[in-house]
Amino acid sequence: MSALELDRVSFAYAGADAPVLREVSLVVPEGAFALFAGATGSGKSTLLRLAKPEISPAGALEGGVRVFGEDVRAFDPQASAHAVGYVFQNPDAQVVCDTVWHEMAFGLENLGVPEPEMRRRVAETCNFLGIEPWFRARTAELSGGQRQILALASALVMRPRLLLLDEPTSMLDPLAEKNFLALLFRANRELNITVVVATHTPETMADYATCAFELADGSVRPVDPPRAPEMLTKVPVTFVSTGGGGAGMRDVWLRYDRDARWVLRGLGLELSGGEVRALVGSNGCGKSTLLSVLAGVLRPQRGRVRNALAASQALLPQSPKALLAHETVRAELMEWSRAGGYGEAEVAAALERLGLADAAERHPHDLSGGQQQLLALEKLLLVRPRLLLLDEPTKGLDRSARERVARRVAEARSDGATVLLATHDLEFVRAVADNVSLMFDGAITVTEPTDEFFSNSWLYS
């Protein structure tokens, strides 16, 4: 039996000039570990969401979407929960409760599952995924890797037969990614759950995959999973220190609550004007917090923060939707035009760079996650900030889009910007960074020139 079948499916978002999917037909066999690859904006997320009625996008749908032989449009919430689980790219879009145990019970409670059965399912899922040690933890205190495992647990506790995942490892450090994929493989093999993953990095999952499909120009074709990652092109730049005008921290300590653990512990940082610095380290080591402190969004309990560029800075958060508040793509790019000193011509050029000239009147939330990421970054770059703070800027992007971001970072630096970026994308670091700082235990352990950092590292090589 097929787990997922699309029969001549076409889909267009409301107000769009062209459909995202055009007469797509494919079959994912029951028990498969399937990969959906394709460029940013190719329709991978749209295709996945069409198989889950509760989150199906609004627009014109033609053709049939069937899960285990049943038309998904006939599913009620209970039937959908039993048939299809879904894990989002960003766990923050999925985790809604304050504690781990409550998050895992949330969906079962909504379906009216009896308490004894609920306890059994939660216990078995915790044991399977190895999360019992942090079962009673607060979700706000979890690392990024733990939050993504919790999102997986919340889907598995419903006991779905088909599990759909949208870029589930894009926000994970290399070790957390391997651990997450190992758990996903176990769910596929040991629990007989059919797994479908939309991803820009199919090579990291190639050893697990039984089949793969590529989306391009609204169509889908079966492909062999790639066996080797593609390398990003090194951006040719020359580091020139401009002396003053940098930023730094000295002996900075920060925690989010009085009784919570220290997220930053005596952290020191010196960022030179005109430098591109990359922050690397595992999920939860404090990279995002450091960016927020330097931007003035958070105030440390102790220590000194110096930022000579604070009057002209821009912060790209991990969730691009935090910067997207208008009804159209064009309106987003025009929002800061008066203060930033740019106009329609610059916005038109930005739309061309983004490949969104035909989507200028679409709602930003109808774009793919990768397109939203690019839009948010371009919105910041239009104001030509002197300090650019980037949190996972290549999250959810394909290789060509990542290279585009690398070029835009180099252009911003050539225009006089100082750049500090936090990322798990090591190839992106090689392509753009002058220096790399490794964070561990709330502090910076080592800072070295990029080539020297990778040649000296045992893990990041």
Residue pairs with C-beta under 8 A, 6 or more apart in sequence:
1 29
1 30
1 68
1 69
2 27
2 28
2 29
2 30
2 66
2 68
2 69
3 28
3 29
3 30
3 31
3 32
3 67
3 68
3 161
3 162
3 194
3 196
4 26
4 27
4 28
4 34
4 51
4 65
4 66
4 67
4 162
4 194
4 196
5 26
5 27
5 28
5 64
5 65
5 66
5 67
5 69
6 24
6 25
6 26
6 27
6 47
6 50
6 63
6 64
6 65
6 66
6 220
7 25
7 63
7 64
7 65
7 66
8 23
8 24
8 25
8 62
8 63
8 64
9 21
9 23
9 24
9 25
9 47
9 50
9 61
9 62
9 63
9 64
9 65
10 19
10 21
10 22
10 23
10 24
10 60
10 61
10 62
10 63
11 19
11 20
11 21
11 43
11 46
11 50
11 57
11 59
11 60
11 61
11 62
12 18
12 19
12 20
12 59
12 60
13 20
13 57
13 58
13 59
13 362
13 366
14 58
14 59
14 60
14 366
15 361
15 362
15 363
16 59
16 359
16 362
16 366
17 358
17 359
18 218
18 358
19 60
19 218
20 43
20 46
20 218
21 43
21 46
21 47
21 218
22 217
22 218
22 219
23 63
23 219
24 47
24 63
24 218
24 219
24 220
25 220
26 213
26 220
26 222
28 34
28 194
28 196
28 211
29 194
29 210
29 211
30 68
30 161
30 194
31 188
31 192
31 194
31 210
32 194
32 195
32 196
32 210
32 211
33 185
33 188
33 194
33 195
33 197
33 205
33 208
33 209
33 210
33 211
34 194
34 195
34 196
34 197
34 209
34 210
34 211
34 212
34 213
35 196
35 197
35 198
35 199
35 202
35 205
35 209
35 211
35 212
35 213
35 225
36 44
36 47
36 48
36 196
36 197
36 198
36 199
36 212
36 213
36 215
37 44
37 198
37 199
37 200
37 202
37 212
37 213
37 214
37 215
37 223
38 44
38 214
38 215
38 216
38 398
39 215
39 216
39 398
39 400
39 401
40 200
40 368
40 370
40 371
40 374
40 396
40 397
40 398
40 400
40 401
41 355
41 367
41 368
41 370
41 371
42 215
42 216
42 217
42 368
43 215
43 218
43 368
44 166
44 198
44 199
44 215
44 368
45 89
45 166
45 198
45 368
45 369
46 57
46 368
47 198
47 215
47 220
48 86
48 164
48 166
48 196
48 198
49 55
49 56
49 57
49 86
50 56
50 57
50 61
50 65
50 72
51 65
51 67
51 72
51 84
51 162
51 164
52 72
52 80
52 84
52 86
52 164
53 72
53 73
53 75
53 80
54 77
54 80
55 86
56 72
57 366
64 71
65 71
65 72
65 73
66 72
67 75
67 83
67 84
67 162
68 83
68 161
68 162
70 79
70 83
72 80
72 84
75 83
77 110
77 111
78 111
81 107
81 111
81 158
81 160
82 158
82 159
82 160
82 161
83 160
83 161
83 162
84 160
84 161
84 162
84 163
84 164
85 155
85 156
85 158
85 160
85 162
85 163
85 164
85 193
86 155
86 163
86 164
86 165
86 166
87 94
87 148
87 151
87 152
87 155
87 163
87 164
87 165
87 166
87 168
88 94
88 151
88 166
89 166
89 167
89 168
89 170
89 171
89 369
89 395
89 396
90 171
90 318
90 319
90 369
91 144
91 147
91 148
91 150
91 151
91 171
92 147
92 318
92 319
93 319
94 151
94 154
95 103
95 139
95 147
95 150
95 151
95 154
96 103
96 106
97 103
97 106
97 139
98 138
98 139
98 140
99 136
99 137
99 138
99 139
100 131
100 134
100 135
100 136
100 137
100 138
100 139
100 142
100 150
101 122
101 135
101 136
103 139
103 150
103 154
104 122
104 125
104 126
104 150
104 153
104 154
104 157
105 118
105 122
105 157
106 154
107 154
107 157
107 158
108 117
108 118
108 121
108 122
108 157
108 158
109 118
111 158
113 121
121 157
121 159
122 157
125 153
125 156
125 157
126 132
126 135
126 153
128 156
128 186
128 187
128 191
129 149
129 152
129 153
129 156
129 183
131 146
131 149
131 150
131 153
134 142
134 146
137 146
139 147
139 150
140 256
141 260
141 261
142 150
142 284
143 176
143 282
143 283
143 284
144 171
144 172
144 173
144 176
144 283
144 284
145 172
145 173
145 176
145 179
145 180
145 282
145 283
145 284
146 283
146 284
148 168
148 169
148 171
148 172
148 176
148 180
149 179
149 180
149 183
151 168
152 165
152 168
152 180
152 183
152 184
152 187
155 163
156 163
156 187
156 191
156 193
160 193
161 193
161 194
162 193
162 194
162 196
163 184
163 187
163 193
163 194
163 195
163 196
164 196
164 198
165 184
165 195
165 196
165 197
165 198
166 198
166 369
167 198
167 199
167 200
167 369
167 395
167 396
168 180
168 184
168 197
168 199
169 176
169 177
169 180
169 181
169 199
169 201
169 204
170 200
170 201
170 392
170 395
170 396
171 283
171 318
171 392
171 395
171 424
172 180
172 283
172 424
173 281
173 282
173 283
173 424
174 424
174 426
174 459
174 460
175 282
175 459
176 282
176 283
177 204
177 424
181 204
181 205
181 208
184 195
184 197
184 208
185 208
187 193
187 195
188 194
188 195
188 208
197 205
199 205
200 370
200 396
200 397
200 398
200 399
201 229
202 209
202 212
202 225
202 226
203 225
203 226
203 227
203 228
203 229
203 230
204 229
205 225
206 225
206 226
206 227
209 225
211 222
212 222
212 223
212 224
212 225
213 220
213 221
213 222
213 223
214 220
214 221
214 222
214 223
229 427
230 399
231 427
232 399
232 402
232 403
232 406
232 427
232 428
232 430
232 431
233 403
233 406
233 431
234 430
234 431
235 406
235 407
235 409
235 410
235 431
235 432
237 276
237 410
237 413
237 414
237 432
237 434
239 274
239 275
239 276
239 434
240 274
241 272
241 273
241 274
241 275
242 272
242 273
242 274
242 416
243 273
244 273
244 308
245 273
245 308
245 309
245 386
245 418
246 270
246 271
246 272
246 273
246 275
246 308
246 309
246 418
247 269
247 271
247 294
247 306
247 307
247 308
247 309
247 387
247 418
247 420
248 268
248 269
248 270
248 271
248 305
248 306
249 267
249 268
249 269
249 290
249 293
249 294
249 303
249 304
249 305
249 306
250 268
250 303
250 304
250 306
251 266
251 267
251 268
251 302
251 303
251 304
252 264
252 266
252 267
252 268
252 269
252 293
252 300
252 302
252 303
252 304
252 305
253 262
253 264
253 265
253 266
253 267
253 300
253 301
253 302
253 303
254 262
254 263
254 264
254 289
254 293
254 298
254 300
254 301
255 261
255 262
255 263
255 301
256 263
262 442
263 286
263 289
263 442
264 286
264 289
264 290
264 293
264 300
264 442
264 443
265 441
265 442
265 443
266 303
266 442
266 443
267 286
267 290
267 303
267 442
267 443
267 444
268 443
268 444
269 290
269 294
269 437
269 444
271 277
271 418
271 420
272 418
273 308
273 309
273 418
274 413
274 416
274 417
274 418
275 418
275 419
275 434
275 435
276 409
276 410
276 413
276 418
276 419
276 421
276 432
276 433
276 434
276 435
277 419
277 420
277 421
277 433
277 434
277 435
277 436
277 437
277 447
278 421
278 422
278 423
278 429
278 432
278 433
278 435
278 436
278 437
278 450
279 287
279 290
279 291
279 420
279 421
279 422
279 423
279 436
279 437
279 439
280 287
280 422
280 423
280 424
280 426
280 429
280 436
280 437
280 438
280 439
280 460
281 287
281 438
281 439
281 440
282 440
285 439
285 440
285 441
285 442
286 439
286 442
286 443
287 391
287 422
287 439
288 318
288 391
288 422
289 298
290 422
290 439
291 315
291 389
291 390
291 391
291 420
291 422
292 298
292 315
293 299
293 300
293 305
294 305
294 307
294 389
294 420
295 307
295 310
295 313
295 315
295 389
296 305
296 307
296 310
297 315
307 313
307 387
309 386
309 387
309 418
310 387
312 385
312 386
312 387
313 385
313 386
313 387
313 388
313 389
314 380
314 381
314 383
314 385
314 387
314 388
314 389
315 380
315 389
315 391
316 323
316 376
316 377
316 380
316 388
316 389
316 390
316 391
316 393
317 323
317 391
318 391
318 392
318 395
320 369
320 372
320 373
320 375
320 376
320 377
321 364
321 365
321 372
323 332
323 376
323 379
323 380
324 332
324 364
324 365
324 372
324 375
324 376
325 332
325 335
326 332
326 335
326 364
327 363
328 360
328 361
328 362
328 363
328 364
329 351
329 356
329 359
329 360
329 361
329 362
329 363
329 364
329 367
329 375
330 347
330 351
330 360
330 361
332 364
332 375
332 379
333 347
333 350
333 351
333 375
333 378
333 379
333 382
334 344
334 347
335 379
336 379
336 382
336 383
337 343
337 346
337 347
337 382
339 383
340 382
340 383
340 384
342 382
342 383
346 382
347 382
348 357
350 378
350 382
351 357
351 360
353 378
353 404
353 408
354 371
354 374
354 375
354 378
356 367
356 371
356 375
359 367
359 371
364 372
364 375
365 372
367 375
368 396
369 395
369 396
370 396
370 397
370 398
370 401
373 393
373 394
373 395
373 396
373 397
374 397
374 401
374 404
374 405
377 390
377 393
377 405
377 408
378 408
380 388
381 388
381 408
381 412
384 412
384 415
384 417
385 412
385 417
386 416
386 417
386 418
387 417
387 418
387 419
387 420
388 409
388 412
388 417
388 418
388 419
388 420
388 421
389 419
389 420
389 421
390 409
390 419
390 420
390 421
390 422
390 423
391 421
391 422
392 422
392 423
392 424
392 425
393 405
393 409
393 421
393 423
393 428
394 401
394 402
394 405
394 423
394 425
394 428
397 405
402 425
402 427
402 428
403 431
405 428
406 428
406 431
406 432
409 419
409 421
409 432
410 432
412 419
413 419
419 432
421 432
421 433
423 429
426 454
426 460
429 436
429 450
430 450
430 454
433 450
434 449
434 450
435 447
435 448
435 449
435 450
435 453
436 447
436 448
436 449
436 450
436 453
436 454
437 444
437 446
437 447
438 444
438 445
438 446
438 447
438 453
438 460
439 445
446 453
448 456
453 460
454 460
454 461
455 461
